Amino acid sequence: MITNHSQDGCIVFRDAAVARGGRIIWQHGDFAIPAGSVTAIVGTNGAGKTTMMKAELGLIPLAAGSLTVLGKPAGEANDRIGYVPQSYASDIDSNLTAEQSVLLGLTGTRFGIHPVTRAQKAKAHEAMAFTGIADKAKMRLSELSGGLRQRVAIAQALVSDPKLLMLDEPLANLDLASQRAVVHVLARLNQELGMTIQVVAHDLNMLLPILTGAVYLLDGHPHYAAMNQVLDSDLLTHLYGTRVQVITTPQGDMFVTPSADEPEGVEQDTHAPNEVAQFHHHHADASGATNTMGGAR
Ligand SMILES: Nc1ncnc2c1ncn2[C@@H]1O[C@H](COP(=O)(O)OP(=O)(O)OP(=O)(O)O)[C@@H](O)[C@H]1O
């Protein structure tokens, strides 16, 4: 099934729209993201991916429709959501230690002296152990690599035991090994703790083994589809505005790559509106497609 219209989805959009600066960014969002899923939000620069997460957190009001998260109107269940904002990993000036930073996930960002309880400290160490940075607890963020700082950020988001974890570009600017480490942490959170995960991502490849679906922002409309329906060369080509191929290796691993046969510099997307309508139609018919993804699942 492409769209789960039941109310027990973890995140439920009903004809939702958002505007920024008086301009509609996306509209007619009507889908439900299932609990227990790992979902990517994909779309070109400025399509409104970060805006979508902020709307889910109730930080940006809807211009139309409704948005329910964990059974409540957006913004009302934030104490059960862990959020890792964009560019956290580049916050290299911070003098906070990793442990102090993770504790902020429990004590908040209020200034002043906060007595930290033994239980809170234990919780922070549990979260750091989960993301593999327990031995870095006393190091300052400024002394850690971008990959380790990203794992501090995830530990901070985890420390309050969220049901839903949202991460905005968690793999940006990380080297391959660090990307892999972050993906491994996300896989364990989903598989061992049953956490629902949502990730804004430009490059799907590292996440493919753990993704169960994607929200794709196409022509000002958000859609949700299971992963086997998203991994379609024509759809991705339209989505990214450049020709894209989906390659499946004999082992079943999938890769999304720029098409090899296209000369550089002329990779404009030229799909007409009627073709776009076809993608939507096509994907409504594709529910029987086989998911050939390999990897961690
Ligand atoms: N504070 C703001 N006021 C007005 N417009 C804004 C504001 N923030 C973002 N926008 C506009 O909203 C649109 C969506 O922005 P958003 O950051 O959600 O896109 P995105 O898909 O996350 O982009 P990127 O891939 O570049 O991070 C953009 O056109 C942007 O210019």
The ligand as an SDF file (V2000), in Angstrom:
LIG
                    3D

 31 33  0  0  0  0  0  0  0  0999 V2000
   12.7990   32.0870    7.7390 N   0  0  0  0  0  0  0  0  0  0  0  0
   12.3750   32.0220    6.4740 C   0  0  0  0  0  0  0  0  0  0  0  0
   11.6190   33.0120    5.9420 N   0  0  0  0  0  0  0  0  0  0  0  0
   11.1750   32.9570    4.6700 C   0  0  0  0  0  0  0  0  0  0  0  0
   11.4500   31.9360    3.8440 N   0  0  0  0  0  0  0  0  0  0  0  0
   12.2000   30.9400    4.3150 C   0  0  0  0  0  0  0  0  0  0  0  0
   12.6970   30.9060    5.6480 C   0  0  0  0  0  0  0  0  0  0  0  0
   13.4180   29.7810    5.8270 N   0  0  0  0  0  0  0  0  0  0  0  0
   13.3670   29.1190    4.6690 C   0  0  0  0  0  0  0  0  0  0  0  0
   12.6380   29.7870    3.7630 N   0  0  0  0  0  0  0  0  0  0  0  0
   12.3430   29.3670    2.3890 C   0  0  0  0  0  0  0  0  0  0  0  0
   11.5680   28.1960    2.4620 O   0  0  0  0  0  0  0  0  0  0  0  0
   11.9370   27.2860    1.4400 C   0  0  0  0  0  0  0  0  0  0  0  0
   12.2100   25.9270    2.0250 C   0  0  0  0  0  0  0  0  0  0  0  0
   13.3520   25.9860    2.8660 O   0  0  0  0  0  0  0  0  0  0  0  0
   13.9220   24.6990    3.5810 P   0  0  0  0  0  0  0  0  0  0  0  0
   15.1020   25.1170    4.3840 O   0  0  0  0  0  0  0  0  0  0  0  0
   12.8310   23.9940    4.2880 O   0  0  0  0  0  0  0  0  0  0  0  0
   14.3630   23.8300    2.3230 O   0  0  0  0  0  0  0  0  0  0  0  0
   15.2180   22.4980    2.2820 P   0  0  0  0  0  0  0  0  0  0  0  0
   14.4990   21.5680    1.3730 O   0  0  0  0  0  0  0  0  0  0  0  0
   15.4910   22.0260    3.6700 O   0  0  0  0  0  0  0  0  0  0  0  0
   16.5270   23.0390    1.5620 O   0  0  0  0  0  0  0  0  0  0  0  0
   18.0820   22.6010    1.6510 P   0  0  0  0  0  0  0  0  0  0  0  0
   18.1930   21.3210    0.9190 O   0  0  0  0  0  0  0  0  0  0  0  0
   18.7310   23.7240    0.9250 O   0  0  0  0  0  0  0  0  0  0  0  0
   18.4290   22.5220    3.1040 O   0  0  0  0  0  0  0  0  0  0  0  0
   13.1150   27.9010    0.7310 C   0  0  0  0  0  0  0  0  0  0  0  0
   12.6620   28.4660   -0.4710 O   0  0  0  0  0  0  0  0  0  0  0  0
   13.5940   28.9740    1.6560 C   0  0  0  0  0  0  0  0  0  0  0  0
   14.1130   30.0530    0.9350 O   0  0  0  0  0  0  0  0  0  0  0  0
  1  2  1  0
  2  3  1  0
  2  7  2  0
  3  4  2  0
  4  5  1  0
  5  6  2  0
  6  7  1  0
  6 10  1  0
  7  8  1  0
  8  9  2  0
  9 10  1  0
 10 11  1  0
 11 12  1  0
 11 30  1  0
 12 13  1  0
 13 14  1  0
 13 28  1  0
 14 15  1  0
 15 16  1  0
 16 17  2  0
 16 18  1  0
 16 19  1  0
 19 20  1  0
 20 21  2  0
 20 22  1  0
 20 23  1  0
 23 24  1  0
 24 25  2  0
 24 26  1  0
 24 27  1  0
 28 29  1  0
 28 30  1  0
 30 31  1  0
M  END
$$$$
